[in-house]
């Protein structure tokens, strides 16, 4: 891919892999409760929640890599630096 945003996001692939599970675990129930009981709420949650998780992981990864580069290197095994 030649899109710069895609190349920049792939630098966080291992951070997303490592960070998304605890984030999903703690956010899925509040997210589903917020969506309500509308007939399409589960479908919207199915599509929206993973997208938000990936964006949050990239954002957190960006700030950790920028402000705590040694911590980022340690947590990712030196990937994506």
Rosetta blueprint (number, residue, H / E / L):
1 X L
2 X L
3 X L
4 X H
5 X H
6 X H
7 X H
8 X H
9 X H
10 X H
11 X L
12 X L
13 X H
14 X H
15 X H
16 X H
17 X H
18 X H
19 X H
20 X H
21 X H
22 X H
23 X H
24 X H
25 X H
26 X H
27 X H
28 X H
29 X H
30 X H
31 X H
32 X H
33 X H
34 X H
35 X H
36 X L
37 X L
38 X L
39 X L
40 X L
41 X H
42 X H
43 X H
44 X H
45 X H
46 X H
47 X H
48 X H
49 X H
50 X H
51 X H
52 X H
53 X H
54 X H
55 X H
56 X H
57 X H
58 X H
59 X H
60 X H
61 X H
62 X H
63 X H
64 X H
65 X H
66 X H
67 X H
68 X L
69 X H
70 X H
71 X H
72 X H
73 X H
74 X H
75 X H
76 X H
77 X L
78 X L
79 X L
80 X L
81 X L
